[in-house]
């Protein structure tokens, strides 16, 4: 017959050939497109029917024995074939009897569930089988496990050992040949014997294969893709230990259902678990099979049912955790049960989640595993629709395959990524977050993989993850999370060699060797060097070193590290490592590790090139003494790879060793005509001058002047010129004794240099120290340090007139700097001009000091002529100033309230307008009250008071301000806040001055004026204090933190608040929102005037 594949690409049929029978495939145009041979002899069977399943993945072949003389009982067979990598595999073979109750009458695939097969037998026996794909992999996670994966192919089991070779199917490492077609393979769940496997075949026999030394070569084990052609195999293949026949009580059922036992699991050395299903009722029986002790040494052993447990419902999958020995069963309804197989009377109980509730998968899962998550044992399940469950929680809905290895969970997803999570610190929530599409996990846990990849296995204690593509070919990836976890384990066990090789091969930054645990690494540098041994590898390690801590940048650990950072935070990491490793290498074998020792000098933060060149020079001398030492030639050649040759040449000059210079120069590209004359000139010089010339050539000027200062006094002018040229005064002063003439010359040059830089006071100090008093005097005069100037003047022994003239000059300078009290002191003490001193004190508002001088020189007439008018004038100025301050303050405050109101209206109107200050600015310009810049700082000014200084300063400040007070400017509210703050601060600063003048007004009996000033000042301060809460309502932090959502908010209010945040203040102006302080504790009032 012909059978069209549902996916429409092929037509299947059968073909008789001279000595075999094939199933062949044609394309629609009739061309042959592949075939496979049925595992029977010619004319042994006939094909009754071919059936494709709904998704075209499985081809069922229904065969029947032909009558021959040898056969007493005839059988019919149902075979399930699948294709992978262009090879057809026979996956299941079900032998039925050709007569009696179990003769097949009808066979069909389910049209909806693609892997469900319906079988109807003669005695109205109806069977249906649900198949699913599974990967049979060995379950150990220690080094003894070979990462075996077994594939069923008719009466062969193809085993690939991934720890030793990655062989793509249909090839394999070795194959096991069995007498009957195989239906199931299982690896031992015993942790140390995970390479042993048992095979269940169509005749319900179990063949047990064990790895280990076999007395003879096993003929049923054939090497696959790895042996032959004279290659020596390092592989230990398994051997057939024994075959067992399973003895069941109810043998009638076996006749009807060829797959009596399913879900066979090998839990212990001689214990198997298997499930059979009852015909009469929807129940499953869980059998405990144990090896029966046999007296005779038969080829065929026996497995007896030691105990059985009946479970209501149909068991659809069973899994065992090799570490905890737990066994979980999944029922057709999704319930998970725990099978207590180790207890004296085996029993079944519901599997409880950490909350104590029974676990139930919402959908039946085709793959089920047990794993410890955060210390709790959980059931992991994956449905055929890619939904992934942990206990009864759906964690993701795009998982195509998963595997549990050691403490890791690896998953592949529909988005062509492979994720790896460490289960030790994980919880359901973190896994759910890690798998959600919105979350992008850190670079370590996620990597891209080829489209449609599925996990085959993980090689234990290694970094290899084997993936299979949809067509069947394999790919090995080293998942970063597995790699780093393995490297961390190796480093913790001080297995540096393994870690280094892995990191070098997989391009992991070698800094991790140190940064993983700096303290341990530095304590075990010896071990590190002895393990790595190779000079090239040690040099590679040095060249990759850098200051950054890669555990913080490139490879952050999955959990918080218990290891503290290295104890020396100031020490440079690279220098620490270089020093520690150099010491260790010099200790172990300085000749062998010579190049590495040189590298350790060069790689320091400031390369020690002189030391390196010195060592190369030593090598030249010791060449004959040590036979296996590196030659100086080699060492120099190697150095030139690390350091630029011109830099090396300069450093070799800096050693003042001409042999070394020549050695480096010969290796460089320099022309001998260029360097030989230079070296010859140098050789002829006196030693110190020669060194000076070299240092000057190398621009090492501090060393140069050191050498030149030893050459004698005739070279001093050259030295002084260099000092001036390169500004080396401080260094030069250390080279000469303080009482020498050279010291004085250098100091004078230094002082003049400072004067040019306009640093008059330091220049004066330098001149004064070396005794150049005239220069010191002019410097101190220039900077206005009158006390020092007068001290130097005393040392110069000036006469009385000269002192008086100097005093007047100084006073003039001090008045310019508004230091009236100092100027008055100089005039009174050195120029004996107390009248002028009193006038200056009055101008500086130092009333009490002025009175003291008036009474000291007994001139009461000055009080009437100067003091009283000055005090009254000052009182008027203060009154005018306070009046102006309060009017400006009120005007700005009112304007600010208007602006704020306008802004709020504008926000209501322009909720949809995205422009931050678009239409609002037009609204402001329609308002009245235009004010000019001069009004803004319109404070009363008079030369006879210190107020004039302040107002002019404020005017300058106003011009400098970046916010414009112009009406309608976008940030007018900020400009107003700034202006208000300045008004408050300038008023607050007047308290001292007002306090002094009030005392004077009282003293001279001007009570009226005193009270008037005191009252005005108090009113102004109160006005400001009352207004501050109105003006500075919110800080920017508060305004952004105000809740915008909530039960009382409307759509408009929410929009307004978001708009408000959008147009909020730039961070630079945040300090404008801090209200100015008015200090109430300052006592300025005079109680006598109240």
HUDAUR-V165768 format. One record per helix or strand of 2 or more residues. SS is the DSSP state (H for helix, E for strand). FROM is the first residue (numbers start at 1). TO is the last residue. Records with the same first field share a line. If there is no record, write none. Layout:
BEGIN
SS=FROM-TO  FROM-TO
END
This chain:
BEGIN
E=3-4  11-17  20-26  32-37  45-52  58-65  75-84  87-97  104-109  116-121  126-130  136-137  148-153  156-161  174-177  182-187  197-201  205-210  221-223  239-247  262-268  271-277  283-291  300-312  315-320  327-331  335-340  347-350  367-373  376-382  388-390  393-396  399-405  408-413  417-422  446-448  454-458  464-468  474-478
H=100-102  191-193  251-256  428-435  480-492  496-505  511-515  518-523  525-532  535-544  573-589  594-602  609-622  632-642  645-654  658-667  672-684  687-697  701-709  713-726  729-735  741-756  760-770  773-783  786-795  800-816  820-830  834-843  847-856  861-909  920-925  933-936  947-960  972-988  991-1003  1007-1031  1036-1041  1051-1062  1067-1073  1087-1089
END
